[in-house]
Amino acid sequence: MTNSATAAKKKFLVFAVILLSLAVGACSRNTIQASKPAQVDEQSSQNLAPEVISSPESKRLGQPETDVPVNEPSVTPVATINLTAAPTMEPPTTEPTEMVPTAVTFVPSDRTALVSTTPADFNLASGQLQLVEFMAFW
Amino acid sequence: MAPIVHGLEDIYKDRINFVYLDVDDPATNEFKRYFAYQYQPEYYLIDGSGEVLMAWFGFVPPEAFMTVFDAALADQG
């Protein structure tokens, strides 16, 4: 073999080695990136700008694209309930009624001289106006 | 009421006969049935034939008695 051929072989080998190392290095970088855990930046995730979603329908109808926030925390509309105070029930007004005693007050001093009428001596048709009182002599 | 009636008796004793029936006396049961007695005190103003002209139950002011007494005496003549 001539020296030029040997030199060419050497160059070829060097070139192949270089290419091979480059290929190996590229593969190793890819594997490292895949195995690296995803670092989540909470702050950045919350501040993501809302993406503009354009519906094909709106495009077809020529309507302006509606900005639909995607990454903002969903705000669920809360039904508002108007609490109205229940009507207070006023107590029934009762007028004070006059107390009229319906029972007879027993007065012993006045009744001591009162004598009951003997039923046998009582005549309904006496020919005279009579006031008959049913009472308790006790 | 007895004091009121008793007081009125002094006023009307010559024109009206005041009768006091003991509700506890069994002998008055016949009159109780006649007048449909319910509870004492009860007052009945009857005419000469025994017909009931007016009835009162419980408390009665003396003016009420006197009004009816005067009217009944006026009708009797």
Backbone of each chain as ProteinMPNN parsed JSONL, in Angstrom:
{"seq_chain_A": "MTNSATAAKKKFLVFAVILLSLAVGACSRNTIQASKPAQVDEQSSQNLAPEVISSPESKRLGQPETDVPVNEPSVTPVATINLTAAPTMEPPTTEPTEMVPTAVTFVPSDRTALVSTTPADFNLASGQLQLVEFMAFW", "coords_chain_A": {"N_chain_A": [[0.825, -1.163, 0.0], [0.425, 2.232, -0.685], [1.694, 5.32, 0.691], [-0.035, 7.439, 0.431], [-2.461, 6.224, 0.238], [-2.633, 5.067, 2.689], [-2.702, 7.305, 4.259], [-5.066, 8.411, 3.429], [-6.791, 6.524, 4.336], [-6.466, 6.844, 7.031], [-7.46, 9.422, 7.392], [-10.055, 9.007, 6.689], [-10.854, 7.28, 8.709], [-10.592, 8.923, 10.926], [-12.483, 10.849, 10.334], [-14.762, 9.339, 10.369], [-14.843, 8.578, 13.016], [-15.226, 10.981, 14.239], [-17.729, 11.663, 13.25], [-19.178, 9.599, 14.331], [-18.937, 10.082, 17.061], [-20.248, 12.474, 17.273], [-22.808, 11.676, 16.642], [-23.403, 9.946, 18.723], [-23.268, 11.707, 20.844], [-25.426, 13.364, 20.326], [-27.569, 11.649, 20.626], [-27.362, 10.999, 23.298], [-27.905, 13.441, 24.5], [-30.599, 13.811, 23.918], [-31.794, 11.73, 25.339], [-31.222, 12.524, 27.924], [-32.675, 14.886, 28.167], [-35.265, 13.922, 28.015], [-35.566, 12.42, 30.308], [-35.389, 14.252, 32.292], [-37.076, 15.801, 35.002], [-40.148, 17.576, 34.722], [-40.169, 20.896, 35.34], [-42.281, 22.793, 37.085], [-43.408, 25.909, 36.947], [-45.161, 27.665, 39.106], [-45.965, 30.233, 39.231], [-45.639, 31.196, 36.749], [-47.398, 29.634, 35.398], [-49.833, 30.546, 36.149], [-49.944, 33.011, 35.143], [-50.282, 32.877, 32.536], [-50.849, 34.042, 29.373], [-54.038, 34.593, 28.081], [-55.215, 32.552, 25.591], [-56.256, 33.215, 22.377], [-59.074, 32.046, 21.111], [-60.416, 31.179, 18.231], [-63.36, 30.522, 16.837], [-64.291, 28.38, 14.24], [-66.805, 28.812, 13.309], [-67.402, 31.428, 13.862], [-65.666, 32.631, 12.197], [-66.66, 31.907, 9.755], [-69.104, 33.169, 9.723], [-68.35, 35.667, 9.79], [-68.14, 36.97, 12.135], [-66.78, 38.756, 14.813], [-63.884, 37.585, 16.424], [-64.137, 35.902, 19.397], [-62.871, 36.536, 22.497], [-61.885, 34.132, 24.467], [-61.133, 33.405, 27.516], [-58.813, 31.085, 28.548], [-56.992, 30.004, 30.306], [-57.542, 31.269, 32.594], [-58.776, 31.146, 35.882], [-61.727, 29.412, 36.205], [-64.729, 31.055, 36.404], [-67.404, 30.493, 38.057], [-70.615, 31.319, 37.552], [-72.479, 32.519, 40.16], [-75.542, 31.985, 41.368], [-77.465, 34.575, 42.365], [-79.221, 35.113, 45.216], [-81.848, 36.789, 46.249], [-82.442, 37.617, 49.319], [-85.19, 38.207, 50.993], [-86.563, 39.752, 53.678], [-88.669, 37.96, 55.682], [-92.034, 38.666, 55.919], [-92.839, 40.2, 58.827], [-94.829, 38.883, 61.238], [-97.299, 40.486, 62.703], [-98.381, 40.591, 65.976], [-101.648, 39.618, 66.77], [-103.863, 42.182, 67.29], [-105.564, 42.803, 70.095], [-108.337, 44.114, 71.384], [-108.776, 45.557, 74.498], [-111.058, 44.056, 76.549], [-113.895, 44.788, 78.387], [-114.153, 43.623, 81.58], [-116.749, 41.862, 82.638], [-118.249, 40.873, 85.366], [-119.718, 37.776, 85.776], [-120.5, 36.147, 87.693], [-122.089, 35.775, 90.808], [-121.272, 37.615, 93.604], [-120.675, 36.329, 96.672], [-121.979, 37.572, 99.564], [-121.761, 37.309, 102.773], [-122.745, 38.814, 104.916], [-124.936, 40.167, 103.909], [-126.59, 38.13, 103.228], [-127.244, 36.827, 105.515], [-129.572, 37.611, 106.679], [-131.312, 36.883, 104.829], [-133.872, 34.837, 103.835], [-134.752, 31.735, 102.592], [-137.36, 30.946, 100.349], [-140.034, 28.91, 101.098], [-140.594, 26.159, 99.134], [-143.108, 24.96, 98.987], [-144.81, 26.962, 99.652], [-144.693, 28.645, 97.54], [-146.291, 29.973, 94.793], [-146.889, 29.8, 91.473], [-148.807, 31.063, 89.862], [-149.804, 33.487, 91.24], [-151.139, 35.807, 90.853], [-149.826, 38.12, 91.022], [-147.059, 40.231, 90.29], [-143.927, 38.609, 90.333], [-140.627, 38.104, 91.372], [-138.468, 35.651, 90.861], [-135.768, 34.083, 92.306], [-133.125, 31.975, 91.875], [-130.854, 30.661, 94.0], [-127.905, 29.96, 95.973], [-127.794, 28.931, 99.227], [-125.407, 29.043, 101.066]], "CA_chain_A": [[0.0, 0.0, 0.0], [1.203, 3.459, -0.747], [1.513, 6.242, 1.829], [-1.243, 8.248, 0.21], [-3.634, 5.405, 0.563], [-2.673, 4.943, 4.144], [-3.125, 8.607, 4.797], [-6.497, 8.556, 3.136], [-7.497, 5.662, 5.293], [-6.41, 7.493, 8.344], [-8.378, 10.55, 7.363], [-11.394, 8.451, 6.685], [-11.136, 6.782, 10.058], [-10.785, 10.086, 11.821], [-13.751, 11.454, 9.992], [-15.823, 8.436, 10.843], [-14.883, 8.67, 14.485], [-15.852, 12.268, 14.582], [-19.164, 11.54, 12.978], [-19.761, 8.695, 15.315], [-19.023, 10.779, 18.358], [-21.33, 13.455, 17.181], [-24.104, 10.979, 16.693], [-23.582, 9.453, 20.095], [-23.549, 12.85, 21.691], [-26.802, 13.819, 20.077], [-28.496, 10.686, 21.254], [-27.305, 11.11, 24.775], [-28.597, 14.666, 24.91], [-32.033, 13.57, 23.838], [-32.225, 10.881, 26.454], [-31.129, 13.295, 29.16], [-33.798, 15.815, 28.209], [-36.519, 13.196, 28.236], [-35.632, 11.931, 31.686], [-35.359, 15.351, 33.237], [-38.431, 16.076, 35.464], [-40.662, 18.862, 34.258], [-40.214, 21.861, 36.426], [-43.481, 23.603, 36.91], [-43.36, 27.219, 37.589], [-46.544, 27.978, 39.431], [-46.272, 31.62, 38.951], [-45.742, 31.392, 35.309], [-48.582, 28.949, 34.863], [-51.023, 31.333, 36.422], [-49.915, 34.26, 34.401], [-50.244, 32.606, 31.111], [-51.763, 34.924, 28.67], [-55.14, 33.832, 27.5], [-55.107, 32.317, 24.158], [-57.425, 33.623, 21.629], [-59.613, 30.915, 20.402], [-61.366, 31.642, 17.222], [-64.185, 29.419, 16.373], [-64.479, 28.411, 12.783], [-68.144, 29.328, 13.037], [-67.352, 32.882, 13.85], [-64.951, 33.036, 10.991], [-67.534, 31.714, 8.594], [-70.164, 34.16, 9.768], [-67.766, 37.0, 9.777], [-68.257, 37.582, 13.436], [-65.457, 38.96, 15.432], [-63.44, 36.482, 17.257], [-64.41, 36.143, 20.81], [-61.765, 36.194, 23.376], [-62.317, 33.198, 25.497], [-59.987, 33.093, 28.389], [-58.687, 29.645, 28.713], [-56.204, 29.618, 31.46], [-57.96, 31.932, 33.805], [-59.615, 30.287, 36.714], [-63.116, 29.509, 35.776], [-65.604, 31.747, 37.353], [-68.748, 29.932, 37.948], [-71.591, 32.31, 37.996], [-73.236, 32.099, 41.333], [-76.883, 32.552, 41.358], [-77.706, 35.446, 43.5], [-80.525, 34.927, 45.807], [-82.233, 37.962, 47.013], [-83.134, 37.225, 50.531], [-86.059, 39.255, 51.516], [-87.01, 39.443, 55.035], [-90.04, 37.481, 55.732], [-92.896, 39.661, 56.574], [-93.02, 39.921, 60.244], [-96.219, 38.727, 61.613], [-97.613, 41.283, 63.876], [-99.313, 39.876, 66.848], [-103.017, 40.115, 66.618], [-104.215, 43.205, 68.276], [-106.819, 42.509, 70.779], [-108.797, 45.242, 72.175], [-109.109, 45.141, 75.858], [-112.491, 43.93, 76.77], [-114.294, 45.077, 79.746], [-114.48, 42.417, 82.331], [-118.047, 41.959, 83.28], [-118.394, 39.683, 86.195], [-120.959, 37.063, 85.546], [-120.831, 35.363, 88.869], [-122.565, 36.568, 91.938], [-120.332, 37.643, 94.725], [-121.372, 35.965, 97.889], [-121.742, 38.496, 100.664], [-122.421, 36.653, 103.908], [-123.448, 39.737, 105.798], [-126.24, 40.497, 103.36], [-127.428, 36.959, 103.1], [-127.621, 36.226, 106.805], [-130.977, 37.917, 106.969], [-132.125, 36.427, 103.718], [-134.467, 33.545, 104.118], [-135.261, 31.112, 101.37], [-138.805, 30.736, 100.301], [-140.444, 27.507, 101.142], [-141.164, 25.813, 97.818], [-144.534, 24.646, 99.095], [-145.547, 28.216, 99.757], [-144.508, 29.41, 96.301], [-147.346, 29.74, 93.812], [-146.506, 30.452, 90.222], [-149.904, 31.936, 89.417], [-150.281, 34.178, 92.449], [-151.882, 37.007, 90.498], [-148.986, 39.279, 91.325], [-145.704, 40.182, 89.738], [-143.02, 37.935, 91.242], [-139.244, 37.935, 90.941], [-137.988, 34.393, 91.408], [-134.309, 34.002, 92.25], [-132.488, 30.703, 92.245], [-129.585, 31.0, 94.634], [-127.358, 28.963, 96.896], [-127.729, 29.434, 100.591], [-124.303, 28.422, 101.798]], "C_chain_A": [[0.879, 1.239, 0.0], [0.919, 4.344, 0.438], [0.263, 7.059, 1.653], [-2.486, 7.448, 0.546], [-3.774, 5.258, 2.052], [-3.162, 6.232, 4.795], [-4.611, 8.811, 4.568], [-7.31, 7.717, 4.075], [-7.548, 6.29, 6.667], [-7.391, 8.633, 8.417], [-9.808, 10.071, 7.435], [-11.779, 7.962, 8.068], [-11.387, 7.922, 11.035], [-12.144, 10.72, 11.585], [-14.918, 10.617, 10.5], [-15.958, 8.513, 12.356], [-15.56, 9.953, 14.911], [-17.359, 12.202, 14.372], [-19.85, 10.654, 14.001], [-19.898, 9.354, 16.677], [-20.115, 11.818, 18.36], [-22.708, 12.791, 17.295], [-24.406, 10.471, 18.093], [-23.945, 10.607, 21.022], [-24.966, 13.379, 21.528], [-27.806, 12.894, 20.718], [-28.502, 10.822, 22.751], [-28.021, 12.37, 25.237], [-30.112, 14.466, 24.892], [-32.522, 12.74, 24.999], [-32.207, 11.658, 27.762], [-32.32, 14.249, 29.272], [-35.121, 15.105, 28.498], [-36.658, 12.775, 29.673], [-35.645, 13.042, 32.705], [-36.781, 15.661, 33.682], [-38.89, 17.477, 35.055], [-40.794, 19.787, 35.448], [-41.37, 22.801, 36.15], [-43.304, 24.894, 37.669], [-44.786, 27.657, 37.837], [-46.899, 29.401, 39.043], [-46.463, 31.847, 37.469], [-46.99, 30.728, 34.776], [-49.827, 29.772, 35.084], [-51.072, 32.585, 35.567], [-49.859, 34.036, 32.903], [-51.262, 33.481, 30.428], [-52.852, 34.093, 28.045], [-54.969, 33.718, 26.003], [-56.389, 32.737, 23.495], [-57.884, 32.449, 20.819], [-60.643, 31.453, 19.429], [-62.105, 30.438, 16.697], [-64.336, 29.51, 14.865], [-65.837, 28.967, 12.415], [-68.139, 30.839, 12.932], [-66.62, 33.381, 12.609], [-65.864, 32.956, 9.786], [-68.601, 32.802, 8.545], [-69.635, 35.573, 9.759], [-67.864, 37.71, 11.107], [-66.874, 37.775, 14.036], [-65.125, 37.81, 16.342], [-63.677, 36.847, 18.715], [-63.226, 35.695, 21.638], [-62.281, 35.321, 24.476], [-61.113, 32.898, 26.36], [-59.963, 31.616, 28.682], [-58.035, 29.314, 30.026], [-56.596, 30.364, 32.713], [-58.817, 30.988, 34.626], [-61.079, 30.525, 36.374], [-63.95, 30.158, 36.865], [-67.007, 31.234, 37.138], [-69.756, 30.964, 38.433], [-72.432, 31.76, 39.135], [-74.583, 32.779, 41.293], [-77.069, 33.391, 42.6], [-79.125, 35.263, 43.982], [-80.832, 36.156, 46.635], [-83.048, 37.502, 48.209], [-83.943, 38.399, 51.023], [-86.56, 38.827, 52.862], [-88.456, 39.009, 55.007], [-90.894, 38.517, 56.422], [-93.137, 39.276, 58.012], [-94.502, 39.889, 60.548], [-96.464, 39.535, 62.862], [-98.587, 40.509, 64.739], [-100.696, 40.464, 66.693], [-103.347, 41.104, 67.716], [-105.562, 42.856, 68.872], [-107.19, 43.692, 71.635], [-109.132, 44.766, 73.569], [-110.617, 45.121, 76.039], [-112.788, 44.195, 78.223], [-114.691, 43.78, 80.423], [-115.795, 42.636, 83.038], [-118.223, 40.71, 84.117], [-119.737, 39.03, 85.948], [-121.367, 36.248, 86.757], [-121.224, 36.293, 89.997], [-121.532, 36.498, 93.039], [-121.106, 37.371, 96.001], [-120.978, 36.922, 98.987], [-122.46, 37.942, 101.88], [-123.239, 37.624, 104.751], [-124.828, 40.075, 105.244], [-127.169, 39.291, 103.312], [-127.848, 36.357, 104.444], [-129.081, 36.466, 107.127], [-131.906, 37.428, 105.879], [-132.623, 35.014, 104.0], [-135.028, 32.982, 102.816], [-136.756, 30.898, 101.49], [-139.104, 29.251, 100.323], [-141.109, 27.16, 99.83], [-142.653, 25.524, 97.893], [-145.384, 25.909, 99.177], [-145.466, 29.052, 98.49], [-145.558, 28.984, 95.296], [-146.998, 30.519, 92.558], [-147.584, 31.448, 89.783], [-150.537, 32.598, 90.644], [-151.099, 35.419, 92.123], [-151.057, 38.275, 90.699], [-147.65, 39.115, 90.607], [-144.769, 39.574, 90.788], [-141.633, 37.876, 90.595], [-138.702, 36.692, 91.643], [-136.473, 34.342, 91.22], [-133.862, 32.623, 92.725], [-131.104, 31.034, 92.78], [-129.165, 29.892, 95.574], [-127.209, 29.58, 98.28], [-126.644, 28.673, 101.351], [-123.172, 29.436, 101.959]], "O_chain_A": [[1.943, 1.268, 0.618], [-0.062, 4.103, 1.141], [-0.435, 7.345, 2.626], [-3.451, 7.985, 1.089], [-4.871, 5.315, 2.608], [-3.934, 6.22, 5.754], [-5.318, 9.329, 5.433], [-8.369, 8.125, 4.553], [-8.567, 6.254, 7.357], [-8.086, 8.787, 9.421], [-10.65, 10.636, 8.133], [-12.891, 8.202, 8.538], [-12.297, 7.864, 11.862], [-12.856, 11.077, 12.524], [-15.918, 11.139, 10.992], [-17.064, 8.514, 12.896], [-16.368, 9.976, 15.84], [-18.145, 12.633, 15.215], [-20.955, 10.937, 14.464], [-20.907, 9.172, 17.358], [-20.817, 12.002, 19.354], [-23.62, 13.291, 17.954], [-25.535, 10.564, 18.574], [-24.825, 10.485, 21.875], [-25.607, 13.789, 22.495], [-28.795, 13.346, 21.295], [-29.554, 10.763, 23.388], [-28.682, 12.354, 26.276], [-30.809, 14.928, 25.794], [-33.568, 13.033, 25.579], [-33.078, 11.472, 28.612], [-32.903, 14.398, 30.346], [-35.993, 15.661, 29.166], [-37.765, 12.772, 30.211], [-35.892, 12.789, 33.884], [-37.653, 15.78, 32.821], [-38.108, 18.428, 35.049], [-41.46, 19.473, 36.434], [-41.422, 23.495, 35.135], [-43.079, 24.92, 38.879], [-45.525, 27.979, 36.907], [-48.005, 29.695, 38.588], [-47.336, 32.593, 37.026], [-47.581, 31.201, 33.806], [-50.772, 29.706, 34.298], [-52.143, 33.137, 35.312], [-49.444, 34.899, 32.13], [-52.398, 33.623, 30.881], [-52.597, 33.002, 27.534], [-54.629, 34.665, 25.293], [-57.477, 32.599, 24.054], [-57.171, 31.933, 19.958], [-61.615, 32.103, 19.812], [-61.524, 29.479, 16.188], [-64.489, 30.593, 14.302], [-66.009, 29.532, 11.335], [-68.766, 31.439, 12.059], [-66.942, 34.434, 12.059], [-65.845, 33.822, 8.912], [-68.959, 33.292, 7.474], [-70.391, 36.544, 9.725], [-67.686, 38.926, 11.183], [-65.94, 37.018, 13.768], [-65.992, 37.169, 16.935], [-63.432, 37.969, 19.159], [-62.682, 34.604, 21.466], [-63.049, 35.768, 25.328], [-60.187, 32.203, 25.941], [-60.975, 31.001, 29.017], [-58.489, 28.438, 30.762], [-56.041, 30.118, 33.784], [-59.504, 30.125, 34.079], [-61.568, 31.651, 36.276], [-63.866, 29.837, 38.05], [-67.672, 31.532, 36.146], [-69.727, 31.405, 39.582], [-73.009, 30.676, 39.052], [-74.698, 34.0, 41.196], [-76.852, 32.945, 43.727], [-80.083, 35.266, 43.209], [-80.136, 36.485, 47.595], [-84.191, 37.06, 48.088], [-83.412, 39.438, 51.413], [-86.923, 37.676, 53.102], [-89.319, 39.628, 54.385], [-90.484, 39.151, 57.394], [-93.578, 38.174, 58.335], [-95.281, 40.758, 60.156], [-95.898, 39.281, 63.925], [-99.505, 39.855, 64.243], [-100.865, 41.669, 66.508], [-103.125, 40.862, 68.902], [-106.551, 42.649, 68.169], [-106.43, 44.17, 72.479], [-109.704, 43.693, 73.764], [-111.324, 46.073, 75.711], [-112.025, 43.862, 79.13], [-115.455, 42.972, 79.896], [-115.923, 43.488, 83.917], [-118.333, 39.606, 83.583], [-120.771, 39.699, 85.923], [-122.478, 35.721, 86.813], [-120.752, 37.424, 90.11], [-120.997, 35.434, 93.35], [-122.049, 38.079, 96.355], [-119.798, 37.071, 99.307], [-123.676, 38.102, 101.994], [-124.313, 37.275, 105.241], [-125.78, 40.251, 106.005], [-128.391, 39.433, 103.353], [-128.711, 35.48, 104.494], [-129.742, 35.642, 107.758], [-133.127, 37.542, 105.984], [-131.853, 34.125, 104.362], [-135.692, 33.681, 102.051], [-137.312, 30.701, 102.571], [-138.47, 28.459, 99.626], [-142.09, 27.797, 99.446], [-143.386, 25.818, 96.949], [-146.556, 25.899, 98.802], [-146.129, 30.085, 98.397], [-145.702, 27.802, 94.984], [-146.834, 31.739, 92.587], [-147.266, 32.565, 89.376], [-151.668, 32.289, 91.019], [-151.692, 36.021, 93.018], [-151.572, 39.384, 90.553], [-147.187, 38.002, 90.357], [-144.797, 39.952, 91.959], [-141.511, 37.623, 89.397], [-138.504, 36.685, 92.858], [-135.966, 34.534, 90.115], [-134.187, 32.183, 93.828], [-130.283, 31.625, 92.077], [-129.95, 29.011, 95.925], [-126.574, 30.62, 98.455], [-126.925, 27.788, 102.16], [-122.139, 29.12, 102.55]]}, "seq_chain_B": "MAPIVHGLEDIYKDRINFVYLDVDDPATNEFKRYFAYQYQPEYYLIDGSGEVLMAWFGFVPPEAFMTVFDAALADQG", "coords_chain_B": {"N_chain_B": [[-125.349, 39.449, 93.695], [-127.509, 39.175, 95.31], [-127.44, 41.193, 97.333], [-128.135, 43.392, 95.745], [-130.653, 42.71, 94.731], [-131.878, 42.339, 97.113], [-131.745, 44.865, 98.096], [-133.392, 46.121, 96.277], [-135.704, 44.889, 96.908], [-136.607, 46.202, 99.114], [-137.542, 48.479, 97.956], [-139.486, 47.708, 96.082], [-141.162, 46.009, 97.439], [-143.879, 46.128, 98.082], [-145.156, 45.917, 95.7], [-144.073, 43.959, 94.107], [-143.49, 40.515, 94.447], [-140.901, 38.964, 96.032], [-139.103, 36.06, 95.56], [-137.074, 33.539, 96.86], [-135.424, 30.806, 95.959], [-133.859, 27.873, 97.046], [-131.237, 26.35, 95.548], [-130.149, 23.998, 96.308], [-132.086, 22.637, 97.54], [-134.095, 19.883, 97.259], [-136.786, 20.135, 96.911], [-137.233, 22.203, 95.226], [-136.834, 21.317, 92.697], [-138.905, 20.937, 90.893], [-139.594, 23.527, 90.146], [-137.244, 24.244, 89.049], [-137.205, 22.728, 86.732], [-139.374, 23.879, 85.49], [-138.564, 26.469, 84.931], [-136.323, 25.902, 83.507], [-133.817, 25.789, 84.725], [-130.331, 26.478, 84.92], [-127.82, 27.366, 86.058], [-126.929, 28.932, 89.097], [-126.571, 32.453, 89.824], [-129.963, 32.863, 88.916], [-132.602, 34.758, 87.597], [-136.041, 35.373, 87.382], [-138.691, 37.136, 86.165], [-142.018, 36.987, 86.657], [-145.404, 37.097, 85.644], [-148.765, 37.574, 86.928], [-149.968, 35.205, 86.144], [-148.013, 33.349, 86.036], [-146.418, 33.418, 83.823], [-143.351, 33.844, 82.209], [-141.832, 36.923, 82.14], [-139.376, 38.184, 81.958], [-135.935, 37.238, 82.004], [-132.895, 36.814, 83.734], [-129.394, 36.216, 83.87], [-126.598, 35.577, 85.82], [-124.514, 38.42, 86.522], [-126.317, 41.357, 86.989], [-127.006, 44.666, 86.536], [-128.43, 46.937, 88.913], [-130.004, 48.889, 87.75], [-131.019, 47.732, 85.487], [-132.815, 45.865, 86.461], [-134.668, 47.579, 87.65], [-135.655, 49.054, 85.533], [-137.072, 47.132, 84.074], [-138.829, 46.266, 86.019], [-140.34, 48.607, 86.482], [-141.524, 48.917, 83.988], [-143.035, 46.594, 83.781], [-144.757, 46.9, 85.918], [-146.08, 49.119, 85.04], [-147.4, 48.127, 82.79], [-149.076, 46.353, 84.048], [-150.748, 47.958, 85.273]], "CA_chain_B": [[-126.636, 39.977, 93.225], [-128.49, 39.178, 96.395], [-127.561, 42.513, 97.948], [-128.856, 44.299, 94.867], [-132.065, 42.348, 94.759], [-132.389, 42.574, 98.453], [-131.98, 46.293, 98.215], [-134.567, 46.452, 95.484], [-136.897, 44.393, 97.595], [-137.107, 47.256, 99.983], [-138.191, 49.502, 97.137], [-140.632, 47.158, 95.356], [-141.759, 44.919, 98.212], [-145.339, 46.238, 98.111], [-145.699, 45.704, 94.352], [-143.482, 42.745, 93.522], [-143.178, 39.497, 95.434], [-139.548, 38.43, 95.827], [-139.03, 34.65, 95.959], [-135.706, 33.026, 96.867], [-135.437, 29.35, 95.962], [-132.567, 27.267, 97.313], [-130.923, 25.388, 94.49], [-129.772, 22.72, 96.911], [-133.263, 22.011, 98.11], [-134.747, 19.028, 96.252], [-138.176, 20.541, 96.691], [-137.273, 23.213, 94.16], [-136.559, 20.697, 91.394], [-140.037, 21.156, 89.994], [-139.48, 24.88, 89.596], [-136.065, 24.257, 88.186], [-137.605, 22.209, 85.421], [-140.315, 24.814, 84.875], [-137.814, 27.609, 84.424], [-135.126, 25.411, 82.799], [-132.693, 26.309, 85.497], [-129.028, 25.958, 84.521], [-126.843, 27.614, 87.128], [-127.289, 30.088, 89.898], [-127.935, 32.926, 90.102], [-130.896, 33.098, 87.824], [-133.74, 35.581, 88.034], [-137.172, 35.316, 86.463], [-139.826, 37.995, 86.518], [-143.207, 36.353, 86.135], [-146.617, 37.872, 85.882], [-149.72, 36.956, 87.824], [-150.327, 33.862, 85.675], [-146.826, 32.501, 86.05], [-145.68, 33.5, 82.564], [-142.054, 34.513, 82.375], [-141.735, 38.188, 81.418], [-137.97, 38.512, 81.74], [-135.006, 36.34, 82.684], [-131.52, 37.314, 83.855], [-128.429, 35.222, 84.287], [-125.348, 36.168, 86.257], [-124.525, 39.777, 87.047], [-127.27, 42.277, 86.384], [-126.991, 45.935, 87.287], [-129.745, 47.225, 89.507], [-130.815, 49.708, 86.853], [-131.715, 46.837, 84.56], [-133.981, 45.357, 87.179], [-135.632, 48.649, 87.905], [-136.299, 49.394, 84.253], [-138.061, 46.099, 83.745], [-139.86, 46.312, 87.059], [-141.223, 49.746, 86.236], [-142.295, 48.648, 82.777], [-144.022, 45.554, 84.068], [-145.776, 47.483, 86.782], [-146.876, 50.046, 84.214], [-148.3, 47.318, 81.964], [-150.093, 45.731, 84.877], [-151.717, 48.983, 85.58]], "C_chain_B": [[-127.635, 40.065, 94.347], [-128.569, 40.538, 97.066], [-128.343, 43.471, 97.072], [-130.352, 43.985, 94.904], [-132.655, 42.624, 96.131], [-132.637, 44.063, 98.679], [-133.202, 46.724, 97.434], [-135.858, 45.96, 96.138], [-137.479, 45.453, 98.522], [-137.882, 48.308, 99.195], [-139.506, 48.969, 96.547], [-141.425, 46.113, 96.152], [-143.275, 44.968, 98.224], [-145.961, 45.919, 96.763], [-145.208, 44.416, 93.696], [-143.142, 41.791, 94.664], [-141.825, 38.873, 95.103], [-139.47, 37.016, 96.43], [-137.592, 34.178, 95.825], [-135.753, 31.5, 97.008], [-134.016, 28.812, 96.102], [-132.297, 26.186, 96.272], [-130.554, 24.025, 95.052], [-130.963, 21.99, 97.518], [-133.934, 21.171, 97.033], [-136.188, 19.431, 95.982], [-138.304, 21.59, 95.597], [-137.021, 22.625, 92.778], [-137.696, 20.926, 90.411], [-139.951, 22.538, 89.353], [-138.243, 25.016, 88.711], [-136.414, 23.77, 86.79], [-138.522, 23.197, 84.723], [-139.572, 25.978, 84.221], [-136.588, 27.204, 83.62], [-133.871, 25.966, 83.445], [-131.388, 25.635, 85.036], [-128.009, 26.137, 85.627], [-127.263, 28.88, 87.852], [-126.214, 31.168, 89.758], [-128.756, 33.119, 88.83], [-132.106, 33.83, 88.391], [-134.811, 35.529, 86.961], [-138.26, 36.229, 87.009], [-141.061, 37.4, 85.866], [-144.417, 37.209, 86.484], [-147.562, 37.084, 86.785], [-150.093, 35.545, 87.412], [-149.14, 32.905, 85.64], [-146.029, 32.551, 84.752], [-144.42, 34.33, 82.769], [-142.019, 35.768, 81.506], [-140.287, 38.528, 81.069], [-137.117, 37.541, 82.534], [-133.622, 36.969, 82.668], [-130.625, 36.18, 84.354], [-127.141, 35.933, 84.674], [-125.542, 37.58, 86.781], [-125.495, 40.652, 86.264], [-127.214, 43.575, 87.177], [-128.377, 46.254, 87.813], [-130.636, 48.06, 88.597], [-131.611, 48.86, 85.874], [-132.962, 46.232, 85.204], [-135.055, 46.433, 87.274], [-136.366, 49.051, 86.627], [-137.39, 48.399, 83.919], [-139.187, 46.089, 84.77], [-140.855, 47.433, 86.782], [-142.093, 49.504, 84.996], [-143.382, 47.61, 83.038], [-145.13, 46.079, 84.954], [-146.674, 48.437, 85.998], [-147.85, 49.263, 83.327], [-149.43, 46.702, 82.771], [-151.156, 46.74, 85.277], [-151.721, 49.252, 87.06]], "O_chain_B": [[-128.511, 40.929, 94.342], [-129.671, 41.007, 97.348], [-129.127, 44.275, 97.575], [-131.19, 44.868, 95.082], [-133.788, 43.086, 96.265], [-133.589, 44.465, 99.349], [-133.958, 47.59, 97.873], [-136.935, 46.525, 95.951], [-138.694, 45.568, 98.678], [-138.783, 48.951, 99.733], [-140.512, 49.679, 96.514], [-142.266, 45.413, 95.589], [-143.909, 43.923, 98.366], [-147.164, 45.674, 96.68], [-145.877, 43.862, 92.823], [-142.592, 42.187, 95.692], [-141.635, 38.32, 94.019], [-139.726, 36.804, 97.615], [-136.959, 34.394, 94.792], [-136.089, 30.982, 98.073], [-133.1, 29.224, 95.39], [-133.057, 25.225, 96.148], [-130.637, 23.016, 94.352], [-130.841, 20.846, 97.957], [-134.307, 21.704, 95.988], [-136.744, 19.098, 94.935], [-139.405, 21.826, 95.099], [-136.997, 23.359, 91.79], [-137.458, 21.091, 89.215], [-140.207, 22.694, 88.159], [-138.214, 25.797, 87.761], [-135.969, 24.336, 85.792], [-138.462, 23.344, 83.502], [-139.903, 26.411, 83.118], [-135.881, 28.068, 83.101], [-132.996, 26.529, 82.787], [-131.334, 24.429, 84.797], [-127.402, 25.168, 86.083], [-127.876, 29.776, 87.273], [-125.043, 30.83, 89.587], [-128.224, 33.508, 87.79], [-132.564, 33.559, 89.501], [-134.516, 35.63, 85.77], [-138.686, 36.105, 88.158], [-141.135, 37.321, 84.639], [-144.435, 37.934, 87.479], [-147.188, 36.05, 87.337], [-150.503, 34.754, 88.261], [-149.291, 31.751, 85.239], [-145.063, 31.805, 84.594], [-144.438, 35.376, 83.417], [-142.161, 35.69, 80.286], [-140.013, 39.093, 80.01], [-137.516, 37.076, 83.601], [-133.232, 37.59, 81.68], [-131.036, 35.321, 85.135], [-126.652, 36.79, 83.938], [-126.56, 37.908, 87.389], [-125.484, 40.674, 85.033], [-127.366, 43.551, 88.399], [-129.38, 45.872, 87.211], [-131.862, 47.962, 88.653], [-132.722, 49.214, 85.481], [-134.013, 46.108, 84.575], [-136.227, 46.178, 86.997], [-137.559, 49.351, 86.654], [-138.495, 48.777, 83.53], [-140.356, 45.923, 84.421], [-142.067, 47.227, 86.842], [-143.272, 49.859, 84.982], [-144.51, 47.745, 82.565], [-146.3, 45.746, 84.767], [-147.872, 48.544, 86.263], [-148.991, 49.683, 83.135], [-150.554, 46.542, 82.297], [-152.299, 46.395, 85.576], [-152.481, 50.097, 87.532]]}, "name": "protein", "num_of_chains": 2, "seq": "MTNSATAAKKKFLVFAVILLSLAVGACSRNTIQASKPAQVDEQSSQNLAPEVISSPESKRLGQPETDVPVNEPSVTPVATINLTAAPTMEPPTTEPTEMVPTAVTFVPSDRTALVSTTPADFNLASGQLQLVEFMAFWMAPIVHGLEDIYKDRINFVYLDVDDPATNEFKRYFAYQYQPEYYLIDGSGEVLMAWFGFVPPEAFMTVFDAALADQG"}
